[in-house]
Amino acid sequence: MQPWHRSPTTPVAVLLAVAPGLAVAQFRAMALAVTVALVLTVVTHRRVRGAWPWPRMERVGWLAVALLGWCGVAALWSPEPGRALQTIGGLAALLGLALMAARALAEETAPRRLAFALAGGLAVGLALAAADHASGNWLRLAVRGFPDMPMISFGLKPAMSLMMLLLPLVLAVPMAWALRGVLVAAGLAVVLWLPADSAKIAAVAGLVAAGLAMVLPRAVPRLAALGFAAFSLAAPLVFAFGLAQAPSLEPLPRSAAHRILIWDFVLDRVAEKPLLGWGMEASRAIPGGSENFPAADLHRYGLTSPDARAWFGVPAARRLPLHTHNAALQLWLELGLVGALLGAALGAAALLAASASPAGFGMAVSAVVTWQLSFGVWQPWWVASALLAAVVAWMLRRA
């Protein structure tokens, strides 16, 4: 085993130890933190081994490159071509670094260092999130200079999504099952307490998937990959059918009702350009997306109370605020059928590749659920977090 100061595992281990706490304080910093850690991993490998860790490309890597390539083509007709190219460049750099770091770590013999850093970092992050929530978000307000932020409690959702992404990997940490159980239980308790619905669903889905993969290690990942691909390709039809059956949205939380109205708006835009889509990063500039929902749409979904009309009358309640809150629909909207095919293939391949260990498969399912319910497909901090988790899952197979 390399001394810690000469080991390529050290930068990633340090990041795992601080990432959950960092995400509580400022989740957007994850993009830079992951980039720095991966660069240091690659550079340390080069310094110690005398050669760059060029990746051995497998199916997942080639499909990711193909999707980014189609994004580059779709930038040609994007209403935001400059932003599209900037996003593609950043994602390509992150992907390349992650593949090189995975190759570098595959040659190391210190997975336990990563495993215990993961467990310790999660414990600290969960404690900070709980303390922040219990104190009225004092920690995050202090980081931001105590601004007037009425909705700041919901800002813990990104941090909890990151921690619930990492939580299934605790099952691969080489320590007593009782200790693993305590940490997993603590993670579930904190996420169920905080206002982060998508993180709650991702946590349960990831842990259940890991458990099922322990019992049926071949069948469950294959069924999950098939189900993901089928849903991704049929997403417009699935959402159209579901929204047609939707009852009144009045009893739902306003954020949930808003999401459903967003999907309704996106379906109409997908139908206008189903083959090639509106272009990479077009979600930010779709015609009509910056407007509020008309009264007819609110009435159609039963949102007729004065409170509902007031909530959907504020500028933030737009028809498409930045992204679709569903990865499958965003790919259809921006990249059309071609992008949906590539995204379906990439997601299915990633689920199958992650099934090398139940913990890794649980992590992959958690990531898929979060992408389908919450953040945009291209958000740098979340893509960086998912790539970090994938690299760690790859390494922990030998822990």
Backbone torsions as a table, in degrees:
resi	resn	phi	psi	omega
1	MET	NA	133.4	178.9
2	GLN	-66.6	144.6	169.1
3	PRO	-54.7	149.5	-171.9
4	TRP	-57.8	-35.3	-176.2
5	HIS	-78.6	-7.1	177.4
6	ARG	-117.3	9.4	-176.0
7	SER	-97.8	131.2	175.4
8	PRO	-63.0	-16.4	178.3
9	THR	-74.7	-21.5	-173.1
10	THR	-60.8	-47.4	-179.8
11	PRO	-58.9	-40.2	179.3
12	VAL	-70.2	-38.7	178.2
13	ALA	-62.5	-43.1	178.3
14	VAL	-62.0	-42.8	179.4
15	LEU	-63.1	-43.0	178.8
16	LEU	-60.8	-34.3	-179.3
17	ALA	-69.6	-28.6	-175.3
18	VAL	-111.1	-15.9	-171.6
19	ALA	-59.9	-47.3	179.3
20	PRO	-59.4	-42.2	176.8
21	GLY	-66.9	-39.4	176.8
22	LEU	-61.1	-40.9	-179.4
23	ALA	-66.0	-33.1	176.0
24	VAL	-63.3	-44.2	-178.0
25	ALA	-72.0	-46.5	-178.1
26	GLN	-160.5	96.4	-172.8
27	PHE	-65.7	-28.7	-178.2
28	ARG	-65.9	-18.3	178.4
29	ALA	-69.1	-11.3	-177.9
30	MET	-62.6	-34.6	-179.0
31	ALA	-60.5	-48.6	179.4
32	LEU	-68.0	-42.5	-177.8
33	ALA	-62.2	-44.1	179.4
34	VAL	-65.5	-42.4	179.2
35	THR	-58.5	-47.3	-179.3
36	VAL	-62.2	-44.7	-178.2
37	ALA	-63.6	-42.1	-179.8
38	LEU	-67.8	-39.9	177.0
39	VAL	-61.5	-45.6	-179.9
40	LEU	-63.8	-36.4	177.2
41	THR	-62.4	-46.9	-179.3
42	VAL	-65.3	-45.0	-178.4
43	VAL	-65.9	-40.4	178.7
44	THR	-63.5	-41.4	176.5
45	HIS	-59.7	-43.7	180.0
46	ARG	-63.0	-40.6	-177.9
47	ARG	-69.9	-38.5	-176.4
48	VAL	-81.8	-42.4	-174.2
49	ARG	-93.4	-19.0	179.2
50	GLY	82.9	11.2	179.6
51	ALA	-150.8	149.9	177.5
52	TRP	-74.6	142.2	-179.2
53	PRO	-83.4	69.2	-179.3
54	TRP	-62.8	133.3	-173.1
55	PRO	-72.1	149.6	168.3
56	ARG	-91.5	107.6	-173.9
57	MET	-70.6	128.0	174.8
58	GLU	-115.9	-173.9	-172.1
59	ARG	-57.4	-44.2	-178.1
60	VAL	-61.4	-43.9	180.0
61	GLY	-62.4	-45.0	179.7
62	TRP	-64.4	-38.9	178.9
63	LEU	-67.1	-37.8	176.8
64	ALA	-63.6	-41.5	177.5
65	VAL	-63.7	-41.1	179.5
66	ALA	-63.2	-41.4	178.9
67	LEU	-64.4	-44.0	177.8
68	LEU	-63.9	-35.7	176.9
69	GLY	-62.8	-42.6	177.8
70	TRP	-67.2	-34.9	174.4
71	CYS	-57.9	-41.1	178.2
72	GLY	-62.8	-40.2	176.5
73	VAL	-64.7	-44.5	-178.0
74	ALA	-68.6	-15.7	174.3
75	ALA	-67.2	-19.6	-178.3
76	LEU	-64.5	-32.8	179.7
77	TRP	-112.9	16.4	178.5
78	SER	-74.4	143.1	172.9
79	PRO	-72.5	-10.3	178.6
80	GLU	-126.9	63.0	-173.6
81	PRO	-63.6	-37.8	179.2
82	GLY	-64.3	-47.6	178.0
83	ARG	-62.7	-39.4	-179.3
84	ALA	-60.3	-47.5	-179.1
85	LEU	-66.0	-37.4	177.3
86	GLN	-63.6	-43.2	178.9
87	THR	-63.4	-44.8	-180.0
88	ILE	-61.5	-42.8	179.0
89	GLY	-61.4	-44.1	179.3
90	GLY	-64.6	-42.9	179.5
91	LEU	-66.3	-39.6	178.8
92	ALA	-62.9	-40.4	178.5
93	ALA	-64.3	-44.4	178.7
94	LEU	-61.7	-44.3	-179.7
95	LEU	-62.4	-46.3	179.3
96	GLY	-60.5	-44.1	178.8
97	LEU	-63.6	-41.1	-179.7
98	ALA	-64.1	-41.8	179.0
99	LEU	-65.4	-40.6	178.3
100	MET	-68.4	-40.5	178.9
101	ALA	-65.0	-39.4	177.8
102	ALA	-61.3	-41.0	177.6
103	ARG	-65.1	-41.4	179.4
104	ALA	-63.4	-44.5	-178.2
105	LEU	-70.8	-28.3	179.4
106	ALA	-63.4	-22.0	-179.6
107	GLU	-93.2	1.2	-178.6
108	GLU	-96.4	164.9	-178.3
109	THR	-124.7	31.9	-177.4
110	ALA	-127.6	51.0	179.1
111	PRO	-66.4	-25.6	-179.3
112	ARG	-63.1	-32.7	178.2
113	ARG	-60.4	-44.4	177.6
114	LEU	-66.7	-40.7	-175.9
115	ALA	-61.5	-46.6	-178.0
116	PHE	-74.7	-29.7	173.1
117	ALA	-64.6	-40.1	177.1
118	LEU	-59.7	-50.2	-178.1
119	ALA	-62.8	-45.2	-179.9
120	GLY	-65.1	-42.8	179.0
121	GLY	-62.5	-40.9	177.7
122	LEU	-63.8	-42.7	179.4
123	ALA	-59.7	-44.5	179.4
124	VAL	-66.5	-44.4	-178.8
125	GLY	-62.1	-42.2	178.8
126	LEU	-64.7	-40.0	178.6
127	ALA	-64.7	-41.9	179.1
128	LEU	-65.9	-41.4	179.3
129	ALA	-63.2	-43.5	179.2
130	ALA	-64.5	-43.0	179.7
131	ALA	-65.3	-40.1	179.3
132	ASP	-63.1	-44.9	-179.4
133	HIS	-66.0	-42.4	-178.7
134	ALA	-66.5	-29.3	-177.0
135	SER	-91.0	9.7	-176.5
136	GLY	75.9	29.5	176.1
137	ASN	67.4	35.3	-178.5
138	TRP	-61.3	-41.1	-176.4
139	LEU	-60.5	-50.6	-176.8
140	ARG	-72.9	-30.2	173.4
141	LEU	-65.5	-38.4	178.7
142	ALA	-65.2	-41.0	178.6
143	VAL	-60.7	-35.3	-176.7
144	ARG	-92.3	1.0	178.4
145	GLY	85.4	25.5	178.6
146	PHE	53.8	55.2	175.1
147	PRO	-78.1	169.0	176.4
148	ASP	-83.5	100.8	-176.5
149	MET	-129.7	88.5	-176.0
150	PRO	-60.2	-30.3	-176.2
151	MET	-99.4	22.1	-172.3
152	ILE	-65.8	-26.4	-178.8
153	SER	-60.1	-30.6	179.5
154	PHE	-76.1	-10.3	179.1
155	GLY	-71.2	-9.1	175.5
156	LEU	-78.0	-11.0	-177.5
157	LYS	-58.6	-45.2	178.5
158	PRO	-60.1	-42.6	179.4
159	ALA	-62.9	-41.3	179.5
160	MET	-69.4	-33.2	176.5
161	SER	-63.8	-41.3	176.1
162	LEU	-62.0	-46.5	-177.6
163	MET	-67.3	-35.1	177.2
164	MET	-73.7	-22.2	171.5
165	LEU	-67.6	-39.8	-178.1
166	LEU	-84.1	-21.3	-171.9
167	LEU	-57.8	-44.7	179.0
168	PRO	-59.8	-26.3	-179.5
169	LEU	-67.9	-17.8	176.4
170	VAL	-59.1	-29.0	-179.4
171	LEU	-63.8	-18.9	179.1
172	ALA	-96.9	-1.2	-179.6
173	VAL	-73.4	127.9	-176.7
174	PRO	-77.7	69.7	174.0
175	MET	-137.9	173.5	-174.1
176	ALA	-56.3	142.9	179.9
177	TRP	-58.4	-33.2	179.5
178	ALA	-62.3	-42.2	179.3
179	LEU	-67.8	-41.0	175.9
180	ARG	-61.0	-42.0	179.6
181	GLY	-62.4	-39.9	178.8
182	VAL	-63.2	-44.1	-178.6
183	LEU	-67.2	-41.5	177.5
184	VAL	-64.0	-43.5	178.7
185	ALA	-62.7	-40.0	177.7
186	ALA	-63.4	-41.2	177.9
187	GLY	-61.3	-44.9	178.8
188	LEU	-64.7	-40.5	-179.1
189	ALA	-62.7	-43.8	-177.9
190	VAL	-67.9	-45.7	-176.7
191	VAL	-67.6	-32.9	177.7
192	LEU	-71.8	-24.6	-180.0
193	TRP	-79.5	-36.7	-174.0
194	LEU	-82.9	157.0	178.0
195	PRO	-80.9	77.6	-178.7
196	ALA	-145.1	76.9	-170.9
197	ASP	-62.3	-44.1	-178.8
198	SER	-64.8	-35.7	177.2
199	ALA	-66.8	-36.0	176.0
200	LYS	-59.5	-49.5	-178.4
201	ILE	-63.4	-42.3	-180.0
202	ALA	-63.2	-40.0	-179.5
203	ALA	-62.8	-49.3	-179.3
204	VAL	-64.1	-44.7	-178.9
205	ALA	-62.1	-42.3	-179.0
206	GLY	-64.8	-44.1	-178.7
207	LEU	-70.6	-39.6	176.7
208	VAL	-63.7	-42.5	179.2
209	ALA	-62.1	-42.3	178.4
210	ALA	-61.9	-41.8	178.8
211	GLY	-64.1	-43.5	179.4
212	LEU	-65.9	-35.7	179.1
213	ALA	-67.7	-26.3	174.6
214	MET	-67.4	-35.1	-177.7
215	VAL	-82.9	-43.1	-178.0
216	LEU	-127.9	77.2	-170.7
217	PRO	-67.1	-19.5	179.5
218	ARG	-100.6	-45.1	-173.3
219	ALA	-69.2	-44.3	-174.2
220	VAL	-63.9	-49.8	177.7
221	PRO	-60.4	-37.7	179.6
222	ARG	-66.2	-42.1	177.8
223	LEU	-65.6	-39.6	179.1
224	ALA	-64.1	-43.3	179.7
225	ALA	-63.9	-43.4	178.7
226	LEU	-63.9	-43.4	179.4
227	GLY	-63.7	-41.0	178.7
228	PHE	-63.1	-47.0	-178.6
229	ALA	-62.6	-42.8	-179.4
230	ALA	-64.1	-43.9	179.1
231	PHE	-63.8	-44.1	-177.8
232	SER	-60.0	-42.0	-177.8
233	LEU	-74.4	-34.2	-176.9
234	ALA	-97.0	9.4	-172.8
235	ALA	-51.7	-47.8	180.0
236	PRO	-58.7	-39.5	179.0
237	LEU	-70.5	-40.8	179.9
238	VAL	-62.6	-46.3	-179.7
239	PHE	-67.7	-39.7	179.5
240	ALA	-61.7	-43.5	178.8
241	PHE	-65.4	-45.7	-178.4
242	GLY	-63.5	-41.9	-179.7
243	LEU	-69.4	-30.3	177.7
244	ALA	-66.6	-27.0	179.9
245	GLN	-94.6	-1.5	-172.8
246	ALA	-65.7	132.4	174.0
247	PRO	-77.8	-170.9	177.6
248	SER	-58.6	135.5	179.1
249	LEU	-88.7	0.3	-176.6
250	GLU	-56.5	-40.4	-178.1
251	PRO	-73.6	-16.2	-176.0
252	LEU	-74.9	155.9	168.9
253	PRO	-55.7	145.0	-174.7
254	ARG	-60.1	-35.6	179.7
255	SER	-65.1	-36.9	177.9
256	ALA	-68.8	-41.9	177.7
257	ALA	-63.2	-39.7	178.2
258	HIS	-60.1	-42.4	-179.7
259	ARG	-61.7	-41.4	180.0
260	ILE	-65.6	-40.5	177.1
261	LEU	-65.1	-36.4	175.6
262	ILE	-59.8	-47.0	-179.3
263	TRP	-61.5	-38.0	178.4
264	ASP	-62.6	-43.0	178.2
265	PHE	-65.2	-43.2	-177.8
266	VAL	-64.2	-38.3	-179.9
267	LEU	-58.6	-40.5	177.9
268	ASP	-64.6	-38.6	179.8
269	ARG	-71.5	-36.8	177.0
270	VAL	-61.2	-41.2	-178.5
271	ALA	-63.8	-23.5	-179.5
272	GLU	-76.7	-30.7	-178.8
273	LYS	-140.9	69.6	-172.4
274	PRO	-75.9	-24.8	-173.1
275	LEU	-83.9	-48.8	-175.3
276	LEU	-111.8	-12.2	179.5
277	GLY	76.7	-178.5	-177.1
278	TRP	-87.9	-8.4	179.7
279	GLY	113.8	152.7	179.6
280	MET	-56.6	131.7	-179.4
281	GLU	65.9	19.8	-179.2
282	ALA	-71.9	-17.4	-178.5
283	SER	-56.4	-28.7	-178.5
284	ARG	-76.5	-14.7	-172.1
285	ALA	-137.0	26.0	177.7
286	ILE	-65.5	134.0	177.6
287	PRO	-54.3	127.4	179.6
288	GLY	86.8	-9.4	-176.6
289	GLY	-68.0	-26.7	-178.9
290	SER	-85.6	-1.6	-179.1
291	GLU	-90.4	160.9	173.3
292	ASN	-80.2	161.7	-179.3
293	PHE	-69.3	135.1	177.3
294	PRO	-69.0	159.9	-177.8
295	ALA	-58.6	-33.3	-179.0
296	ALA	-62.1	-38.9	178.8
297	ASP	-67.2	-42.8	178.4
298	LEU	-62.2	-41.3	-179.4
299	HIS	-66.2	-38.6	-178.1
300	ARG	-62.9	-29.0	179.4
301	TYR	-104.0	16.1	174.1
302	GLY	74.3	16.5	-179.3
303	LEU	-92.9	70.9	-171.9
304	THR	-110.9	-4.4	-178.7
305	SER	-71.8	155.1	176.5
306	PRO	-56.4	-36.6	-179.9
307	ASP	-65.4	-43.6	179.9
308	ALA	-64.9	-43.6	-179.2
309	ARG	-65.8	-34.8	177.3
310	ALA	-69.0	-42.3	-178.4
311	TRP	-63.0	-43.8	-178.0
312	PHE	-83.8	3.5	176.8
313	GLY	-94.8	-8.7	-179.5
314	VAL	-78.1	154.2	-177.1
315	PRO	-58.2	-31.5	-176.5
316	ALA	-69.9	-20.8	-177.6
317	ALA	-86.4	59.8	-176.9
318	ARG	-81.1	167.4	179.9
319	ARG	-72.5	-26.5	175.0
320	LEU	-149.9	89.0	-179.5
321	PRO	-84.1	92.0	173.0
322	LEU	76.5	-47.1	-179.9
323	HIS	-153.8	174.2	-168.6
324	THR	-87.0	-7.1	-174.6
325	HIS	60.6	25.4	172.7
326	ASN	-159.2	122.7	-173.5
327	ALA	-64.4	-42.6	-177.6
328	ALA	-61.8	-45.0	-180.0
329	LEU	-68.1	-34.9	179.1
330	GLN	-65.7	-39.8	177.4
331	LEU	-64.8	-42.6	176.8
332	TRP	-61.8	-44.3	-176.5
333	LEU	-64.8	-46.3	-172.8
334	GLU	-89.5	-36.0	-170.8
335	LEU	-117.0	-3.4	175.7
336	GLY	68.8	-162.8	-177.5
337	LEU	-60.3	-39.4	-179.5
338	VAL	-61.2	-47.3	178.9
339	GLY	-64.9	-37.5	178.2
340	ALA	-63.6	-41.1	177.6
341	LEU	-62.1	-47.0	-179.8
342	LEU	-66.0	-40.4	178.5
343	GLY	-65.1	-39.5	178.1
344	ALA	-64.4	-43.3	179.7
345	ALA	-65.8	-42.2	-179.8
346	LEU	-63.8	-47.7	-179.8
347	GLY	-62.3	-42.9	179.2
348	ALA	-64.2	-43.2	179.1
349	ALA	-64.0	-38.2	179.1
350	ALA	-65.4	-40.6	177.8
351	LEU	-63.2	-41.3	179.6
352	LEU	-68.4	-41.0	179.2
353	ALA	-64.7	-37.8	-179.1
354	ALA	-70.6	-17.6	-176.5
355	SER	-73.2	3.6	174.6
356	ALA	-59.2	-23.0	173.6
357	SER	-142.6	144.6	177.6
358	PRO	-57.6	-38.1	-179.7
359	ALA	-64.2	-43.8	178.2
360	GLY	-64.4	-38.1	178.0
361	PHE	-65.5	-41.5	176.5
362	GLY	-61.0	-40.8	176.3
363	MET	-60.3	-44.3	-178.7
364	ALA	-64.0	-40.3	178.5
365	VAL	-65.0	-42.0	176.9
366	SER	-58.4	-43.2	179.1
367	ALA	-63.1	-43.9	-179.6
368	VAL	-61.9	-44.6	-179.3
369	VAL	-62.0	-44.7	179.6
370	THR	-62.7	-42.4	178.9
371	TRP	-63.0	-31.7	-178.0
372	GLN	-82.8	-13.1	-174.9
373	LEU	-119.6	-15.9	-168.1
374	SER	-135.4	-86.7	-165.3
375	PHE	-81.9	161.8	178.0
376	GLY	-68.1	154.4	-177.5
377	VAL	-59.4	-36.1	-170.0
378	TRP	-103.4	7.0	-176.0
379	GLN	-60.9	119.4	-171.0
380	PRO	-57.7	-43.2	-176.0
381	TRP	-64.8	-36.4	-178.2
382	TRP	-77.8	-39.8	175.3
383	VAL	-60.8	-44.0	178.6
384	ALA	-61.1	-41.8	179.5
385	SER	-63.7	-43.2	179.9
386	ALA	-65.3	-40.4	178.0
387	LEU	-65.9	-39.9	175.8
388	LEU	-59.3	-47.1	-179.7
389	ALA	-62.1	-38.2	179.2
390	ALA	-65.3	-42.4	178.4
391	VAL	-62.9	-43.2	-179.6
392	VAL	-66.0	-42.6	178.7
393	ALA	-60.5	-39.5	177.5
394	TRP	-60.1	-42.2	-178.1
395	MET	-73.2	-37.6	-173.4
396	LEU	-73.3	-8.1	176.4
397	ARG	-60.0	-23.8	-177.1
398	ARG	-104.8	8.3	-177.2
399	ALA	-73.5	NA	NA
